[in-house]
Every structure is written in C-alpha cells, then in structure tokens.
Amino acid sequence: MIKVIIIDDEKRVVDSIELLINEYCKDVSIIGKCTSYEEGIHLINQYKPDLLLLDIEMPFGTGFDLLEKLTVIDFEVIFITAYSQYALKAIKYSALDYILKPIDINELLTAIKKTSERKNQYQTNKKYEILLENLTSKMPSKLAIPCSDGINYVNITDIVKICADGRYSTVHISNKKTFFVSRNLGEFEELLSERQFLRIHNSYLINLDFVKKYSRFDGGIVEMQDSIQLPISRSKKKDFLVKMKEISK
C-alpha cells in the first residue's frame, strides 16, 4: 500500500484528488491532507509518506520552500500546478513528475504508477537537491538522465550530442561516457532548445560548442570535437549556419 499525503492550498483540489484516488487507486492510502505549507511539514514528519502530492504555489511559501525545510526526503513527490513555466522547466530538467490543474485522472494515475516504481532514498534525496539547485537559475546547469539502474546527473555543458534510437536516445558526454535513455529526441530538443543545442537531423541533437568543422560535402557534414561526422538535413542547414555565426562572434 502506497501512503500518500496531499498538500494544496485549494481545498477543492485536495478533495478532488482524494475522490479520484479513492475511486481509482486501490493500492493507495491517503494518510494526510492539508491546505497549508506549515501543516504540510508537520504531516510529513509525523506520518512519513511514500508519496507527496504537492502544490507549487501556496500562500506564505512554495512547495519548493517546503522541501528545503526537510532534512531528509525519503519519499517521492508529484508536483501540482496551474502555471509557472519557470518552475516546470526546472522540474523537467530534474526528471521529476508533475500534473496540471484541473486534475486529469489519467495523468494522475500515470504519475503515481511511475513514482511507485522507482523509490530509492539516495536517489530521492539527490534528485531534489538537483531540483533546488536548478531553481536558483533561469538556465538550469544540470540535467537528470533516467537510466535502467537509477538517475545520472550531468552538467549540460558536458553533453556533446544526443542520438535518436527509435523511441529511445543515446546521450554522449565529453568524457566519452554514453547513456541509453527511454526518452525520445524530441523531449531533449524541447528541454535544450534555449541552450547551444540544435537538432541538425531527425536523428541528431548536437551541442554547437563541440562543433569542430562544417563541410559542404555531400549536402552538409558537421564534424564534432570527438571526430565523429554527422549529416545535416537540408531543412536545418540554414539554422545551423546562422547559429554558428552567432556563437562565433
């Protein structure tokens, strides 16, 4: 049985989630619920949940402020929000789960299932440390990469390229490590689009800081600093040349 605490400043949201869980989640037990930041900390310390459904924006403190007050985070968290793109970006970079208001039952069930499958105290503490670190900057510095045996945390500036492999991707790091990830290339493109990354082909998302050479041969070839050569699709060639000109100034 998964022990859950619900914290949201809107009582109707708390009641709605409670009704949905009672109706559809037979292996979930709600052990506490509240509408305030302070009471939430008390409930967590008293009842030791497996999972926390936590509103981001609350009076007198955010859900992130609540997490910072805790010495140990040995439970999973699903964030609840109606907006705050800035916060959502940090959550996505940290490979954490969130659901949007109004609550959709399918999103709720999917998020609960995912979090219940990956409970690990070390990883749990670490990933929320990374989240809180990423929240201090409008441009997060670390990316959480879920793998079969846990989560790898990498500096975004160390990512050389990401290659598509069907519904999966392979992330290549500057130290020559690679990570096979159950996330498609489009998801990485969305996360990294504001950085020095460009999708030059259906199969390749590259860090422009690691480009060594561009060749017009065979329609356009990019040589990375690891000497690997990658093709540029015709539709991406103009974007590539424009961005390289910008970062070369």
C-alpha positions in Angstrom: 0.0 0.0 0.0 1.4 3.4 -1.0 1.0 6.0 1.7 0.1 9.5 0.3 -0.1 13.0 1.7 -1.9 15.7 -0.3 -0.9 19.4 0.1 -2.6 22.1 -1.8 -3.9 25.5 -0.8 -7.2 24.9 -2.7 -9.4 22.6 -0.6 -11.5 21.7 -3.7 -8.3 20.4 -5.4 -7.4 18.3 -2.3 -11.0 16.9 -2.2 -10.9 16.2 -5.9 -7.6 14.3 -5.7 -8.9 12.4 -2.7 -12.0 11.3 -4.6 -10.0 10.2 -7.6 -7.5 8.2 -5.6 -10.2 6.5 -3.5 -12.1 5.6 -6.7 -9.3 4.5 -9.0 -6.2 3.7 -6.9 -7.0 0.7 -4.7 -3.3 0.3 -3.7 -3.0 3.9 -2.4 -3.9 5.1 1.1 -4.3 8.8 1.9 -2.7 9.2 5.3 -2.9 13.0 5.5 -4.1 16.1 3.7 -3.9 19.8 4.3 -4.1 23.3 2.6 -1.0 25.0 4.2 2.7 24.9 4.0 3.3 24.8 7.8 0.8 22.0 8.4 2.3 20.1 5.5 5.7 19.9 7.1 4.0 18.7 10.3 2.1 15.9 8.5 5.3 14.7 6.6 7.3 14.5 9.8 4.5 12.8 11.7 3.3 10.2 9.1 6.3 9.5 6.9 4.6 9.2 3.5 5.8 7.2 0.5 4.5 9.8 -1.9 3.7 13.5 -1.6 1.2 15.3 -3.9 2.5 18.9 -3.5 1.1 22.2 -4.8 3.9 24.5 -6.1 2.3 27.9 -5.4 0.9 28.3 -1.9 0.5 31.3 0.4 3.5 32.0 2.7 5.8 29.6 0.8 6.1 27.4 -2.2 6.2 23.6 -2.4 10.0 24.0 -3.1 10.3 26.0 0.1 8.7 23.2 2.0 11.2 20.7 0.6 14.1 22.9 1.6 12.8 22.7 5.2 13.1 19.0 5.3 16.4 17.3 6.4 15.7 14.0 4.6 13.4 13.5 1.6 12.8 9.8 1.6 9.6 9.9 -0.4 8.6 10.6 -4.0 6.9 13.9 -5.0 4.4 14.7 -7.7 4.1 18.4 -8.1 0.7 20.0 -8.8 0.5 23.3 -10.6 -1.7 25.5 -12.8 1.1 27.6 -14.3 4.7 28.6 -13.6 6.6 27.7 -16.7 9.8 28.6 -14.9 9.2 26.0 -12.2 8.1 23.4 -14.7 11.3 23.8 -16.6 13.4 23.0 -13.5 11.1 20.0 -12.8 11.6 18.6 -16.3 15.4 19.2 -16.1 15.4 17.2 -12.9 13.3 14.3 -14.4 10.5 14.7 -11.8 6.8 14.3 -12.2 4.1 16.9 -12.2 0.4 17.2 -13.1 -1.5 20.2 -14.2 -4.7 21.7 -12.8 -7.5 20.8 -13.4 -6.5 17.3 -12.4 -6.8 14.7 -15.2 -7.3 11.2 -13.8 -5.1 9.5 -16.5 -2.2 11.9 -15.8 -2.7 11.3 -12.0 -2.7 7.5 -12.4 0.3 7.6 -14.7 2.4 9.8 -12.4 1.5 7.7 -9.3 2.5 4.5 -11.2 5.8 6.0 -12.3 6.8 7.2 -8.9 5.8 4.0 -7.1 8.2 2.0 -9.4 11.3 4.0 -8.5 11.5 4.6 -4.8 15.2 4.8 -3.6 16.2 7.0 -0.7 19.6 8.1 -2.1 18.3 8.9 -5.5 15.3 10.7 -3.9 17.5 13.0 -1.8 19.8 13.6 -4.7 17.3 14.5 -7.3 15.5 17.0 -5.1 18.9 18.6 -4.3 19.4 19.0 -8.1 15.9 20.4 -8.5 16.5 23.0 -5.8 19.9 23.8 -7.3 18.3 24.2 -10.8 15.6 26.5 -9.4 18.3 29.1 -8.4 19.0 29.8 -12.1 16.8 30.7 -15.0 19.0 28.4 -17.0 19.5 25.1 -15.1 23.0 23.7 -15.1 22.3 20.0 -14.6 20.2 17.5 -16.4 18.8 14.4 -14.8 19.0 11.4 -17.2 16.9 8.4 -16.0 18.6 5.0 -16.8 17.8 1.4 -16.0 19.7 1.4 -12.8 18.8 4.9 -11.5 19.4 8.5 -12.5 22.6 10.1 -13.8 23.1 13.8 -13.3 25.3 15.5 -15.9 26.4 19.1 -16.5 24.6 20.3 -19.6 27.8 21.9 -20.9 29.4 18.4 -21.0 26.8 16.9 -23.4 28.3 16.6 -26.8 25.3 15.1 -28.7 22.2 13.1 -28.3 21.3 10.5 -30.9 17.9 9.1 -31.7 17.3 5.3 -31.4 13.6 4.8 -32.2 11.6 5.8 -29.1 14.9 6.0 -27.1 18.0 8.2 -27.2 21.7 7.8 -26.5 23.4 10.8 -24.7 27.1 11.3 -25.4 29.2 13.1 -22.8 32.5 14.8 -23.3 34.3 12.2 -21.1 33.2 9.6 -23.7 30.5 8.1 -21.4 27.2 7.3 -23.0 23.7 6.8 -21.5 20.9 4.9 -23.2 17.7 6.7 -22.2 14.0 5.9 -22.5 13.2 9.4 -23.7 12.8 10.4 -27.4 14.9 13.0 -29.1 12.0 15.4 -29.3 11.8 15.6 -25.5 15.5 16.5 -25.3 15.1 19.1 -28.0 12.3 20.8 -26.1 14.4 20.9 -22.9 17.6 22.1 -24.5 16.2 24.4 -27.3 17.2 27.6 -25.3 20.8 26.4 -25.0 23.5 26.0 -27.6 21.8 22.9 -28.9 20.4 22.3 -32.4 18.7 19.4 -34.0 20.5 19.1 -37.2 18.8 15.9 -38.4 15.9 13.7 -37.4 18.5 11.6 -35.6 20.9 14.1 -34.1 20.7 16.9 -31.5 24.2 18.5 -31.1 25.9 20.9 -28.7 27.2 23.6 -31.0 30.0 24.3 -28.6 31.5 21.0 -29.6 31.4 21.6 -33.4 34.9 21.4 -34.9 34.2 21.7 -38.6 31.5 22.2 -41.2 31.9 20.8 -44.6 29.6 21.4 -47.7 30.5 18.0 -49.0 27.6 15.6 -49.6 24.9 18.1 -48.7 26.5 19.2 -45.4 28.5 17.5 -42.8 29.3 18.5 -39.2 32.5 17.2 -37.6 32.3 17.2 -33.8 35.3 17.5 -31.5 35.3 13.7 -31.0 35.9 13.5 -34.8 32.5 11.9 -35.4 30.9 13.2 -38.6 27.2 13.8 -38.7 24.9 14.8 -41.7 22.9 18.0 -41.6 19.4 17.7 -43.2 18.7 20.2 -45.9 15.9 21.9 -43.8 18.3 22.5 -40.9 21.4 23.8 -42.8 20.4 27.5 -42.7 19.6 27.4 -38.9 22.9 25.7 -38.3 24.9 28.3 -40.2 23.1 31.2 -38.5 23.6 29.8 -35.0 27.3 29.0 -35.6 27.8 32.6 -36.9 26.1 33.9 -33.7 28.2 32.0 -31.3 31.4 32.7 -33.3 31.1 36.5 -32.8 
